[in-house]
Amino acid sequence: MSPGPDFAIVMRQSLVFGKRFAIITSLGIGLAIFVHVAYAVLGVGLLIQSTDWLFKLIQLAGAAYLIYIGYGAIQSQASNSSASKVGQSEPLVSTKKLMTDGKAFRLGFITNVLNPKATLFFLSLFTTLVDATTPLAVQSFYGVWMAVITALWFVFLSYILASNKVRGFFSQFGHWIDRVLGGFLVALALFLLWSIFN
């Protein structure tokens, strides 16, 4: 629930493209949890943790992706369409050209898979609380539980952020919110790069 790349992406999707695409992005984030669970359960997590260069490579990929989506958000332009008027629930930009269901889902999935925060969380969780004697059924339950709870949290967040009151407040400043969130993602990436090389 703490702010991070997933939170920023869902917030951006809600404010810029509306509830539908934010929910689809949230489902992508939830499904991506299974990737983290899989490598943790299969022992790849331990390999990543013990192989410094591999873990750094994953962190670099995550930082590069954050910079990519953050830079795109920073370039956001003000919308002059009638949909941006206060109180309307339509997306702040035309979604037909910029966003599709598949793109929204991939955005959530890739953001979470490459999210260094999620990687660190699952590495620490599964290497300290789960061991070789933990039944596979229990490990699987943990994974399904985390994926479902994560998806539900971000779907709930999508509903809140896409509500008329919230969107009405942000509609006039949507491009600035987009730029701030983009800057936040780039800052996260730079902080990650700093932590890798220091």
Solvent accessible surface area in square Angstrom, and as a share of the most:
residue,aa,sasa,rsa
1,M,158,0.71
2,S,66,0.43
3,P,92,0.58
4,G,4,0.04
5,P,6,0.04
6,D,12,0.06
7,F,46,0.19
8,A,1,0.01
9,I,2,0.01
10,V,0,0.00
11,M,34,0.15
12,R,44,0.16
13,Q,0,0.00
14,S,0,0.00
15,L,1,0.01
16,V,12,0.07
17,F,11,0.04
18,G,5,0.05
19,K,87,0.37
20,R,146,0.53
21,F,20,0.08
22,A,0,0.00
23,I,35,0.18
24,I,30,0.15
25,T,0,0.00
26,S,0,0.00
27,L,87,0.43
28,G,0,0.00
29,I,0,0.00
30,G,3,0.03
31,L,87,0.43
32,A,0,0.00
33,I,8,0.04
34,F,80,0.33
35,V,54,0.31
36,H,0,0.00
37,V,13,0.07
38,A,46,0.36
39,Y,30,0.11
40,A,16,0.12
41,V,40,0.23
42,L,137,0.68
43,G,36,0.34
44,V,59,0.34
45,G,1,0.01
46,L,112,0.56
47,L,98,0.49
48,I,8,0.04
49,Q,94,0.42
50,S,86,0.56
51,T,29,0.17
52,D,89,0.46
53,W,170,0.60
54,L,42,0.21
55,F,31,0.13
56,K,73,0.31
57,L,99,0.49
58,I,45,0.23
59,Q,20,0.09
60,L,62,0.31
61,A,43,0.33
62,G,0,0.00
63,A,1,0.00
64,A,61,0.47
65,Y,33,0.13
66,L,5,0.03
67,I,60,0.31
68,Y,157,0.60
69,I,20,0.10
70,G,0,0.00
71,Y,126,0.48
72,G,38,0.36
73,A,0,0.00
74,I,69,0.35
75,Q,97,0.43
76,S,21,0.13
77,Q,132,0.58
78,A,53,0.41
79,S,39,0.25
80,N,153,0.79
81,S,56,0.36
82,S,70,0.45
83,A,23,0.18
84,S,17,0.11
85,K,124,0.53
86,V,86,0.49
87,G,44,0.42
88,Q,74,0.33
89,S,66,0.42
90,E,86,0.38
91,P,39,0.25
92,L,10,0.05
93,V,40,0.23
94,S,73,0.47
95,T,25,0.15
96,K,181,0.77
97,K,185,0.78
98,L,94,0.47
99,M,9,0.04
100,T,72,0.42
101,D,59,0.30
102,G,33,0.32
103,K,98,0.41
104,A,0,0.00
105,F,66,0.27
106,R,135,0.49
107,L,23,0.12
108,G,0,0.00
109,F,57,0.24
110,I,64,0.33
111,T,1,0.01
112,N,3,0.01
113,V,38,0.22
114,L,44,0.22
115,N,5,0.03
116,P,14,0.09
117,K,92,0.39
118,A,11,0.08
119,T,3,0.02
120,L,87,0.43
121,F,104,0.43
122,F,5,0.02
123,L,5,0.03
124,S,56,0.36
125,L,35,0.17
126,F,11,0.04
127,T,54,0.32
128,T,104,0.61
129,L,128,0.64
130,V,15,0.09
131,D,89,0.46
132,A,110,0.85
133,T,121,0.70
134,T,25,0.15
135,P,80,0.50
136,L,120,0.60
137,A,78,0.60
138,V,55,0.32
139,Q,16,0.07
140,S,52,0.33
141,F,128,0.53
142,Y,85,0.32
143,G,1,0.01
144,V,73,0.42
145,W,139,0.49
146,M,32,0.14
147,A,4,0.03
148,V,71,0.41
149,I,69,0.35
150,T,28,0.16
151,A,14,0.11
152,L,105,0.52
153,W,55,0.19
154,F,14,0.06
155,V,28,0.16
156,F,113,0.47
157,L,14,0.07
158,S,0,0.00
159,Y,110,0.42
160,I,81,0.41
161,L,19,0.09
162,A,10,0.08
163,S,45,0.29
164,N,80,0.41
165,K,180,0.76
166,V,36,0.21
167,R,3,0.01
168,G,6,0.06
169,F,138,0.57
170,F,37,0.15
171,S,9,0.06
172,Q,113,0.50
173,F,100,0.42
174,G,7,0.06
175,H,31,0.14
176,W,136,0.48
177,I,35,0.18
178,D,4,0.02
179,R,61,0.22
180,V,100,0.58
181,L,17,0.08
182,G,0,0.00
183,G,29,0.28
184,F,72,0.30
185,L,1,0.00
186,V,32,0.18
187,A,54,0.42
188,L,49,0.24
189,A,0,0.00
190,L,99,0.49
191,F,132,0.55
192,L,16,0.08
193,L,46,0.23
194,W,156,0.55
195,S,48,0.31
196,I,11,0.06
197,F,142,0.59
198,N,122,0.63
